[in-house]
């Protein structure tokens, strides 16, 4: 397996807003952080076009450029940013212990602190048309992209709290939101369902599944099928929003860190601390409610400050 084992004070795994913010703080605190970017450097925002809700960009900024800027800021303070994927971990239970991390199944790193910022991946239906029109009308984030569909008709698929929240968000911008629910009921809380049902321009179609997103280069509509009657309809729409849940990228920590049944890491109250000393979780790995770039950046900052305090206590 490994060449020489590398020993680090602070290892950051993942390169979204949480990871880069952690890097900026950790580097400025002289923790000499090394970041491994994962396979999608920059994270989920690199799949977004315009970001209009991150403070400091009055004209908005496109996702990939924003992530390049965060990287440049982290590197300005000498964060060592490397391309690579953490493939397994052995986390120490001892305060001050070394956590072992394997990168790309070959390189071995021992780190005194680890900041986990591996993010989450939105789930998609898996249709060819959905994949093809990604970023051209297909989106998994209403808060990020809803504005582009102002005064237009959109379709949203999903039936949980996120779907209900996103449908009501979109309804404020769009002329009509058609919500496709595959069962005869929604999973969302009663309060959220109540909001959906009391919004005049949301139409909920129950027992309805997506057959295909229509359009060659941009979304022009959605073909849906009633799974009880078999009847198919074409719904005109310029946007197709998928809100069927997220999968946090936390598989390598299974069995070592506490997580909920979906895989979100459980952190201490008002902290990013996990059950292992010196291991901190930030961003979408531990936040299933807000999931915004700015909230991820906030918890990245918390994680770096906590890592700094933890290391200071060891000396
Ligand atoms: P959930 O896992 O709760 O819901 C996913 C929904 O997507 C389900 O209704 C499911 O349908 C549907 N779905 C899954 N796969 C498909 C598919 N292939 N086709 C059609 N529909 C599909 O995810 P959420 O993101 O909504 O919520 C995650 C967690 O975050 C929950 O615990 C939620 O309560 C919480 N949350 C809380 C909020 C708040 O408090 N304000 C806001 C947002 C989320 P089915 O029901 O048929 O399985």
Boltz pocket constraint, residues with backbone or C-beta under 6 A from the ligand:
constraints:
  - pocket:
      binder: B
      contacts: [[A, 124], [A, 125], [A, 157], [A, 158], [A, 159], [A, 160], [A, 161], [A, 162], [A, 163], [A, 165], [A, 180], [A, 182], [A, 183], [A, 185], [A, 186], [A, 187], [A, 188], [A, 208], [A, 243], [A, 244], [A, 245], [A, 246], [A, 288], [A, 289]]
      max_distance: 6.0
